[in-house]
Amino acid sequence: MSESDQAIFPDLKGASIFITGGGSGIGAALTEGFLAQGAKVAFIGRSDASEFAAEMGEKYGNAPLFIQGDITDMAQLTGALEQAQAAHGPVTALVNNAANDKRHSAEEVTEDFWDWMIAINLKAYFFACQAVLPQMRAAGFGSIINFSSISYMMGNAGYPIYTTSNSGINGMTRSLAREFGPDHIRVNALAPGWVLTDKQKEMWVTPEALEGHMERQCLPDTLDPEDIVGGVLFLASKSSRMMTGQALVIDGGVVVTG
């Protein structure tokens, strides 16, 4: 989808957005998608994304705030959210996007590996939600979008801690939607299908694996990071103001219902 095809959400202009892992893959597409709406974006990532941030600043005249840090370090994560507030005002849309789907079998999992995977894929999500709560209360509203995955719905093997976290994100999303709702804060999950990011192409996409997956999709096209942007913009905007505790699936029709 080209940039000109994206819907415009007027309430996102000037909005304060925070994205975890916003410098690469799906996260980079989200950063650009929000910038194209005129939003003020801050994002945290472990790898240096200063070049990407500068490129976005030149393109939109509105550079995102890149904060280099590790989301598994709670002090760094909460500190980044504080920096975002200082720069752009209270965060009113949090996108918990960063994740790691490192392949592993159940037999080889150690306690340390379990803790590391949970820290990235579930713990950081919860504490980002907790840390942004006072900011959204101050603003009087907010939207939290927690990235999950269709992997757990498919019962995929090869990364059981990742799928465990995905399922846990759904449960957490529903409970926080109930808890945060009285403050006009919405909490939804978004489950992408197999999005062909550069990382996926480099590490796990093979002709055989892709052919097998595409046979399960209703739609014949592969998913690109840009295909996820519209759903996130919708969930962040007031267009979805009465939608909370839900899981939006964007997967080309792999996990259809009915």
Beta strands, then each sheet from edge to edge (+ up, - down):
strand 1: 16-20
strand 2: 40-45
strand 3: 65-68
strand 4: 93-96
strand 5: 142-147
strand 6: 185-192
strand 7: 247-250
sheet 1: 3+ 2+ 1+ 4+ 5+ 6+ 7+
end
